[in-house]
Amino acid sequence: MNEHTTHRNVAMITGANRGIGRATAEQLAALGMTVLIGARNQRRGEEAATAVRAAGGDAHAITLDVTEPTTIAEAATWVEKRFGHLDVLINNAGITGSGRVSPEDAHDQVPSSVDLDMVRSVFEANVFGVIAVTNAMLPLLRRSAAPRIVNVSSAAGSLTITSAPDGPLAGLPTSAAYTPSKTALNALTVQYANELRKDGILVNAADPGYVDTEINNHSGHLTPAQGAAVVVRLATLDAETPTGGFFNEDGPVPW
């Protein structure tokens, strides 16, 4: 175990080589944390980690595909050997299922005509992948004095918001894949929070807003740094704050 790990909190972010994940890594590193940049592509992960280090942060790349159990197990083993614990887990990796298109263009997710294989792939990454990574990292999180788990969700996962006929998302095409996957992620967040509350592990869901990233073909109006702000806030909560909640930068988001 490296000596510097004795005074730095360690945070792992999945899907962190770009977008919200990378901005989160940059902000946590600026706060003095050691950040572990999870990425499916090793080269891109290394490039992101190098950039964070160039800005004065402490960053390391981890090859991690949330849909591949072998890479998850190898990542947990590496963290165990290198640091011996984990303080923050941010489940950020996810897919739309529609490729790089804006939500307005994702007509292939309409429930009555959706491809079930696409739905399965989205849930594999956005829901099952979160379970797999979280469970692999829990033994390491239990060794932290202040463990935090943040699941990166979306306002699209809010049943209250999406069911409102005149609500802010009323103009979007209906979805049987991405949107329900984020609703499921929110429900999963509550269940983990309920289980882990007694252990002092805070688990919350973050709505970063409509962020300009590759996943939506850069159609968002917020910068990755703006979207990452609520993720970072939930990752650094003190012990007297809620668990099992859903938040954006302005406060609680309705379920």
TIGUGU-234208 format. One record per residue (C-alpha): residue number from 1; residue in one letter; y, z, x. Coordinates in steps of 0.05 Angstrom, whole numbers. Example, Ala and Ser with C-alpha at 12.3 -4.5 7.8 and 13.67 -1.06 7.14 Angstrom:
2
<r 1 A <-90 156 246>>
<r 2 S <-21 143 273>>
REM end
This chain:
255
<r 1 M <0 0 0>>
<r 2 N <68 -19 28>>
<r 3 E <118 37 43>>
<r 4 H <173 5 2>>
<r 5 T <132 14 -62>>
<r 6 T <142 89 -58>>
<r 7 H <215 83 -80>>
<r 8 R <217 18 -120>>
<r 9 N <192 9 -191>>
<r 10 V <146 -50 -198>>
<r 11 A <154 -100 -255>>
<r 12 M <108 -159 -271>>
<r 13 I <133 -216 -313>>
<r 14 T <87 -271 -339>>
<r 15 G <114 -342 -342>>
<r 16 A <170 -322 -295>>
<r 17 N <181 -383 -252>>
<r 18 R <235 -410 -299>>
<r 19 G <277 -396 -361>>
<r 20 I <280 -327 -392>>
<r 21 G <224 -301 -347>>
<r 22 R <259 -320 -284>>
<r 23 A <326 -293 -307>>
<r 24 T <291 -228 -325>>
<r 25 A <261 -225 -255>>
<r 26 E <330 -237 -224>>
<r 27 Q <362 -182 -265>>
<r 28 L <307 -131 -253>>
<r 29 A <309 -146 -178>>
<r 30 A <384 -136 -179>>
<r 31 L <371 -67 -208>>
<r 32 G <327 -51 -148>>
<r 33 M <258 -65 -176>>
<r 34 T <202 -102 -141>>
<r 35 V <188 -161 -186>>
<r 36 L <122 -197 -190>>
<r 37 I <133 -268 -214>>
<r 38 G <72 -292 -253>>
<r 39 A <65 -367 -256>>
<r 40 R <9 -416 -270>>
<r 41 N <33 -461 -214>>
<r 42 Q <31 -425 -147>>
<r 43 R <83 -469 -115>>
<r 44 R <134 -459 -171>>
<r 45 G <121 -384 -170>>
<r 46 E <133 -382 -95>>
<r 47 E <198 -422 -103>>
<r 48 A <223 -373 -155>>
<r 49 A <204 -312 -113>>
<r 50 T <238 -342 -52>>
<r 51 A <302 -353 -92>>
<r 52 V <302 -281 -116>>
<r 53 R <292 -256 -45>>
<r 54 A <348 -301 -20>>
<r 55 A <394 -265 -69>>
<r 56 G <374 -198 -39>>
<r 57 G <318 -179 -86>>
<r 58 D <246 -159 -73>>
<r 59 A <200 -210 -105>>
<r 60 H <129 -235 -99>>
<r 61 A <93 -292 -133>>
<r 62 I <27 -282 -170>>
<r 63 T <-15 -340 -194>>
<r 64 L <-28 -322 -266>>
<r 65 D <-49 -363 -326>>
<r 66 V <-52 -318 -388>>
<r 67 T <-107 -361 -418>>
<r 68 E <-152 -357 -357>>
<r 69 P <-188 -289 -350>>
<r 70 T <-204 -300 -277>>
<r 71 T <-131 -306 -257>>
<r 72 I <-114 -244 -298>>
<r 73 A <-168 -203 -264>>
<r 74 E <-147 -228 -195>>
<r 75 A <-74 -211 -210>>
<r 76 A <-92 -140 -231>>
<r 77 T <-134 -131 -168>>
<r 78 W <-77 -156 -125>>
<r 79 V <-27 -109 -157>>
<r 80 E <-76 -51 -148>>
<r 81 K <-86 -65 -74>>
<r 82 R <-13 -80 -59>>
<r 83 F <23 -28 -100>>
<r 84 G <-28 18 -134>>
<r 85 H <11 20 -199>>
<r 86 L <55 -19 -246>>
<r 87 D <118 7 -281>>
<r 88 V <138 -51 -325>>
<r 89 L <98 -107 -357>>
<r 90 I <136 -163 -391>>
<r 91 N <93 -211 -431>>
<r 92 N <139 -271 -430>>
<r 93 A <92 -330 -422>>
<r 94 G <84 -372 -484>>
<r 95 I <80 -442 -511>>
<r 96 T <108 -477 -572>>
<r 97 G <48 -522 -583>>
<r 98 S <96 -580 -595>>
<r 99 G <116 -592 -524>>
<r 100 R <188 -594 -501>>
<r 101 V <223 -605 -567>>
<r 102 S <277 -568 -605>>
<r 103 P <253 -527 -665>>
<r 104 E <285 -578 -711>>
<r 105 D <238 -631 -684>>
<r 106 A <172 -592 -688>>
<r 107 H <147 -627 -751>>
<r 108 D <76 -628 -725>>
<r 109 Q <69 -554 -743>>
<r 110 V <77 -562 -819>>
<r 111 P <20 -520 -848>>
<r 112 S <-9 -572 -895>>
<r 113 S <-20 -623 -839>>
<r 114 V <-24 -582 -775>>
<r 115 D <-78 -595 -723>>
<r 116 L <-121 -532 -720>>
<r 117 D <-135 -542 -646>>
<r 118 M <-60 -538 -634>>
<r 119 V <-56 -473 -673>>
<r 120 R <-113 -444 -633>>
<r 121 S <-80 -463 -567>>
<r 122 V <-15 -430 -587>>
<r 123 F <-49 -366 -608>>
<r 124 E <-90 -367 -545>>
<r 125 A <-28 -364 -502>>
<r 126 N <21 -326 -546>>
<r 127 V <-25 -273 -576>>
<r 128 F <-94 -270 -542>>
<r 129 G <-62 -279 -474>>
<r 130 V <-17 -219 -486>>
<r 131 I <-78 -176 -504>>
<r 132 A <-116 -199 -442>>
<r 133 V <-58 -187 -394>>
<r 134 T <-38 -120 -425>>
<r 135 N <-108 -92 -424>>
<r 136 A <-118 -114 -352>>
<r 137 M <-53 -80 -330>>
<r 138 L <-59 -16 -371>>
<r 139 P <-97 23 -318>>
<r 140 L <-40 8 -270>>
<r 141 L <14 24 -321>>
<r 142 R <-18 92 -335>>
<r 143 R <-3 111 -263>>
<r 144 S <72 101 -274>>
<r 145 A <119 159 -289>>
<r 146 A <156 115 -340>>
<r 147 P <113 56 -362>>
<r 148 R <144 2 -405>>
<r 149 I <115 -60 -440>>
<r 150 V <161 -113 -468>>
<r 151 N <133 -171 -510>>
<r 152 V <180 -230 -513>>
<r 153 S <181 -252 -586>>
<r 154 S <229 -292 -629>>
<r 155 A <270 -285 -692>>
<r 156 A <222 -338 -719>>
<r 157 G <170 -282 -719>>
<r 158 S <210 -242 -770>>
<r 159 L <180 -249 -840>>
<r 160 T <245 -223 -868>>
<r 161 I <287 -276 -834>>
<r 162 T <240 -335 -843>>
<r 163 S <226 -320 -916>>
<r 164 A <300 -321 -936>>
<r 165 P <315 -387 -971>>
<r 166 D <386 -386 -947>>
<r 167 G <373 -349 -882>>
<r 168 P <393 -372 -811>>
<r 169 L <326 -406 -799>>
<r 170 A <320 -439 -868>>
<r 171 G <334 -508 -840>>
<r 172 L <276 -509 -792>>
<r 173 P <210 -544 -807>>
<r 174 T <155 -497 -831>>
<r 175 S <105 -476 -778>>
<r 176 A <32 -456 -777>>
<r 177 A <30 -446 -702>>
<r 178 Y <89 -421 -662>>
<r 179 T <123 -380 -716>>
<r 180 P <60 -344 -741>>
<r 181 S <41 -331 -668>>
<r 182 K <105 -292 -658>>
<r 183 T <94 -254 -723>>
<r 184 A <25 -236 -698>>
<r 185 L <56 -215 -631>>
<r 186 N <104 -169 -668>>
<r 187 A <46 -137 -706>>
<r 188 L <8 -130 -641>>
<r 189 T <68 -96 -609>>
<r 190 V <67 -42 -664>>
<r 191 Q <-7 -30 -655>>
<r 192 Y <-2 -21 -580>>
<r 193 A <58 24 -590>>
<r 194 N <20 67 -639>>
<r 195 E <-40 73 -592>>
<r 196 L <0 86 -528>>
<r 197 R <56 130 -556>>
<r 198 K <17 193 -538>>
<r 199 D <12 169 -466>>
<r 200 G <87 158 -459>>
<r 201 I <81 83 -454>>
<r 202 L <138 50 -493>>
<r 203 V <120 -18 -524>>
<r 204 N <173 -61 -557>>
<r 205 A <186 -133 -577>>
<r 206 A <247 -172 -555>>
<r 207 D <283 -228 -590>>
<r 208 P <324 -262 -535>>
<r 209 G <357 -311 -583>>
<r 210 Y <361 -386 -580>>
<r 211 V <361 -396 -505>>
<r 212 D <372 -461 -466>>
<r 213 T <304 -472 -434>>
<r 214 E <253 -527 -421>>
<r 215 I <210 -502 -478>>
<r 216 N <262 -525 -529>>
<r 217 N <285 -585 -490>>
<r 218 H <348 -548 -470>>
<r 219 S <375 -545 -540>>
<r 220 G <391 -471 -541>>
<r 221 H <462 -444 -540>>
<r 222 L <449 -382 -498>>
<r 223 T <437 -381 -423>>
<r 224 P <372 -353 -395>>
<r 225 A <412 -296 -366>>
<r 226 Q <440 -279 -435>>
<r 227 G <371 -282 -466>>
<r 228 A <342 -238 -412>>
<r 229 A <391 -182 -424>>
<r 230 V <353 -151 -482>>
<r 231 V <287 -158 -445>>
<r 232 V <316 -120 -386>>
<r 233 R <345 -67 -431>>
<r 234 L <277 -54 -464>>
<r 235 A <243 -54 -395>>
<r 236 T <289 1 -371>>
<r 237 L <292 47 -431>>
<r 238 D <294 122 -419>>
<r 239 A <241 168 -447>>
<r 240 E <279 188 -509>>
<r 241 T <283 119 -539>>
<r 242 P <241 84 -593>>
<r 243 T <175 50 -585>>
<r 244 G <143 -1 -632>>
<r 245 G <209 -35 -648>>
<r 246 F <236 -106 -650>>
<r 247 F <305 -116 -619>>
<r 248 N <356 -168 -599>>
<r 249 E <419 -156 -559>>
<r 250 D <455 -130 -621>>
<r 251 G <401 -80 -642>>
<r 252 P <340 -78 -687>>
<r 253 V <314 -143 -717>>
<r 254 P <281 -138 -786>>
<r 255 W <206 -147 -789>>
REM end
